[in-house]
Amino acid sequence: MERQLFKPRSRVFIAYLSLPVLWYLFVVVVPLVLAIRYSLYEWSGGPKMRFVGLSNYVQLIHDYDFWFSFKNNLIITLLCIIGQIGIAFILAAMMTTRVLKFKEFHRTVIFLPVVLSPVVIGFIWMLMYNQQIGILNWILRAIGLGSLVRPWLDDPKLVIYSVSVPLIWQYIGFYLVILMASLQSIPKEIFEAAEIDGADGFKRTIYVILPLLSDTLKVSIMLCIAGNMKVFDHIYVMTGGGPGKSSMVMAQYAYNNSFIMFKLGYGATISVGILVLSLAIILLSRKLMGGSEK
Amino acid sequence: MNIKKIAFKIGALILNILVMILSLSAIFPIVWLIYSSLKTEREFALSIASLPAHPTFENYVNAIKTAKMHIYFFNSLFITVISVILIVIFSFIVGYFFARYQFKGRTLLYTMFLAGMLIPIHALLVPLFVQFKVFGLLDRRITLIFPYVGLGLPMAIFLMENFIRDIPHEIEEAAYIDGATLTQTLFRIILPICKPIISTVVILSALSTWNEFSFALVLIKSDALKTLPVGLTNFSSQYTVKYTQLMAAITIAILPVIITYLVFNKKVIQGLVAGAVKG
């Protein structure tokens, strides 16, 4: 701020800023502090609140189901990084060639699922996966892969992969657009020079485009991790964490504890756990990737 | 040479076909859903992939009659419109003060607002539920406006502040010399200049409000106040599921978003990317 304008009096500041600030304190800051407080109590929502100190956290550390759901979050994140960013990267590389036609159409269409609500995506894929009326099994039968037909969301071994597909599918367009935006900021001469030097499709992608995009890819991976640590809506709609607990994720587990079993204290502990784990994973991966991004 | 050329052409064709298949698979589920919603349950059961032979709006009529989709629709619309207006006004004001003035507590407020982008919303569900219960704010028409505005603010403030900082100071100085008050300068002069960023903020916050699920699930109990995403889950658990009717209900929920996207797609894409990458 190199220059100061004529400065209004402080009561003008207060008049303008107090409503937004109070609003924000009321719905974000105070609850966040309270979450930490509630996590120290055993409490089912009634007037009886029993202070238990850190014992909720001790319980959380020994809670097999919580760590199992954390593992599911990690699996989903990994699949999404590979699926979303991988596919988006290949597509973005193709978008730089003259060979590919209808680029505008592809971009518009692939981005469309991004704007839809996760709940709707969950429903659409639940219908797609449906044993009797699902179009997925219908397609498999139609192309002669009838042996692959199965209850995609009811098989405990398979379900974590089945629920990942809609997540990947929904956000490919998002990463495609991010990568394309960063490719467009690169001078065209670089691609032309590479072409003249004889770098064709594959080589060009690996030696020219990949290094140029590395910073954007890092940002994308961060976004992907942050997004998948809080995944909830899709899972809630498609499986609710089931069958059994096979597709349980951390947010669903926190929701079940808080609002199905009414263990509000422990639910708050799980939420704080999610907060800490997400930040830790983000910092860790940033370190591993050599954080050159902002 | 000729063979090489032909090989290249074939390769290009294959590549185009592959990408086209991928593109179509990105919208096929949505297209399938929409055209299937125009079939009767019987026709759908008979052939799940074919186009409707005699398109009918019967499912839509039922989705409105039995599942009250129109009520959820107007609830979502109401909450979205109010929340977006408030987010725009608040973020414009806060963004302006952050961009233009050094004042006591600025750093603290700034950090507080921006840190909001890192908080996973699920950490707020339990305490907000309790807090709203204490204040008698659960299950009201205005309930959801509170968290939606609060959570929409960080990103919106960030975008506004960045934009306003690049507006030359001379504009305001001229206004002050002409005797304009702060309020006049703010709303008559700066606000119109901010149009492009305001439209980005509107798109971002409208989409996330319209699509939000967790708070709506936890803070609203009565059927008459539910929003579309919760209304949909309600629908599938309460009634014997008629698939085509569910499809009609989902279509009602997504059509406004899809139409908005098709009309303003460049602006929508820009807005979402600006929000994510800068945040």
Chai-1 contact restraints between the chains, C-beta under 6 A:
chainA,res_idxA,chainB,res_idxB,connection_type,confidence,min_distance_angstrom,max_distance_angstrom,comment,restraint_id
A,M1,B,Q102,contact,1.0,0.0,6.0,A-B,restraint_1
A,R3,B,H169,contact,1.0,0.0,6.0,A-B,restraint_2
A,L5,B,R100,contact,1.0,0.0,6.0,A-B,restraint_3
A,L5,B,E172,contact,1.0,0.0,6.0,A-B,restraint_4
A,F6,B,Y176,contact,1.0,0.0,6.0,A-B,restraint_5
A,P8,B,L182,contact,1.0,0.0,6.0,A-B,restraint_6
A,F13,B,F103,contact,1.0,0.0,6.0,A-B,restraint_7
A,Y16,B,I93,contact,1.0,0.0,6.0,A-B,restraint_8
A,P20,B,F90,contact,1.0,0.0,6.0,A-B,restraint_9
A,P20,B,V94,contact,1.0,0.0,6.0,A-B,restraint_10
A,Y24,B,G150,contact,1.0,0.0,6.0,A-B,restraint_11
A,Y24,B,L153,contact,1.0,0.0,6.0,A-B,restraint_12
A,V27,B,F146,contact,1.0,0.0,6.0,A-B,restraint_13
A,V27,B,P147,contact,1.0,0.0,6.0,A-B,restraint_14
A,V27,B,G150,contact,1.0,0.0,6.0,A-B,restraint_15
A,V28,B,G116,contact,1.0,0.0,6.0,A-B,restraint_16
A,V28,B,G150,contact,1.0,0.0,6.0,A-B,restraint_17
A,P31,B,L124,contact,1.0,0.0,6.0,A-B,restraint_18
A,P31,B,P127,contact,1.0,0.0,6.0,A-B,restraint_19
A,P31,B,L128,contact,1.0,0.0,6.0,A-B,restraint_20
A,L34,B,P127,contact,1.0,0.0,6.0,A-B,restraint_21
A,A35,B,A123,contact,1.0,0.0,6.0,A-B,restraint_22
A,A35,B,P127,contact,1.0,0.0,6.0,A-B,restraint_23
A,V99,B,A12,contact,1.0,0.0,6.0,A-B,restraint_24
A,K101,B,N16,contact,1.0,0.0,6.0,A-B,restraint_25
A,H106,B,S23,contact,1.0,0.0,6.0,A-B,restraint_26
A,T108,B,N265,contact,1.0,0.0,6.0,A-B,restraint_27
A,V109,B,S23,contact,1.0,0.0,6.0,A-B,restraint_28
A,V109,B,A26,contact,1.0,0.0,6.0,A-B,restraint_29
A,V109,B,I27,contact,1.0,0.0,6.0,A-B,restraint_30
A,I110,B,S23,contact,1.0,0.0,6.0,A-B,restraint_31
A,I110,B,A26,contact,1.0,0.0,6.0,A-B,restraint_32
A,F111,B,I269,contact,1.0,0.0,6.0,A-B,restraint_33
A,L112,B,I27,contact,1.0,0.0,6.0,A-B,restraint_34
A,V115,B,L207,contact,1.0,0.0,6.0,A-B,restraint_35
A,V115,B,V257,contact,1.0,0.0,6.0,A-B,restraint_36
A,V115,B,Y261,contact,1.0,0.0,6.0,A-B,restraint_37
A,L116,B,I254,contact,1.0,0.0,6.0,A-B,restraint_38
A,S117,B,N211,contact,1.0,0.0,6.0,A-B,restraint_39
A,S117,B,P229,contact,1.0,0.0,6.0,A-B,restraint_40
A,V119,B,F213,contact,1.0,0.0,6.0,A-B,restraint_41
A,V119,B,P229,contact,1.0,0.0,6.0,A-B,restraint_42
A,V120,B,I250,contact,1.0,0.0,6.0,A-B,restraint_43
A,V120,B,A253,contact,1.0,0.0,6.0,A-B,restraint_44
A,V120,B,I254,contact,1.0,0.0,6.0,A-B,restraint_45
A,F123,B,I250,contact,1.0,0.0,6.0,A-B,restraint_46
A,I124,B,P29,contact,1.0,0.0,6.0,A-B,restraint_47
A,I124,B,L33,contact,1.0,0.0,6.0,A-B,restraint_48
A,M128,B,P29,contact,1.0,0.0,6.0,A-B,restraint_49
A,I133,B,I48,contact,1.0,0.0,6.0,A-B,restraint_50
A,I133,B,Y243,contact,1.0,0.0,6.0,A-B,restraint_51
A,I135,B,W32,contact,1.0,0.0,6.0,A-B,restraint_52
A,W138,B,I48,contact,1.0,0.0,6.0,A-B,restraint_53
A,W138,B,A49,contact,1.0,0.0,6.0,A-B,restraint_54
A,V177,B,I269,contact,1.0,0.0,6.0,A-B,restraint_55
A,V177,B,V273,contact,1.0,0.0,6.0,A-B,restraint_56
A,I178,B,V273,contact,1.0,0.0,6.0,A-B,restraint_57
A,L223,B,A276,contact,1.0,0.0,6.0,A-B,restraint_58
A,K230,B,P120,contact,1.0,0.0,6.0,A-B,restraint_59
A,D233,B,F213,contact,1.0,0.0,6.0,A-B,restraint_60
A,A251,B,H122,contact,1.0,0.0,6.0,A-B,restraint_61
A,A254,B,H122,contact,1.0,0.0,6.0,A-B,restraint_62
A,S258,B,V126,contact,1.0,0.0,6.0,A-B,restraint_63
A,L264,B,V126,contact,1.0,0.0,6.0,A-B,restraint_64
A,G267,B,V126,contact,1.0,0.0,6.0,A-B,restraint_65
A,A268,B,V126,contact,1.0,0.0,6.0,A-B,restraint_66
A,S271,B,H122,contact,1.0,0.0,6.0,A-B,restraint_67
A,S271,B,A123,contact,1.0,0.0,6.0,A-B,restraint_68
A,I274,B,P120,contact,1.0,0.0,6.0,A-B,restraint_69
A,L275,B,P120,contact,1.0,0.0,6.0,A-B,restraint_70
A,L275,B,A123,contact,1.0,0.0,6.0,A-B,restraint_71
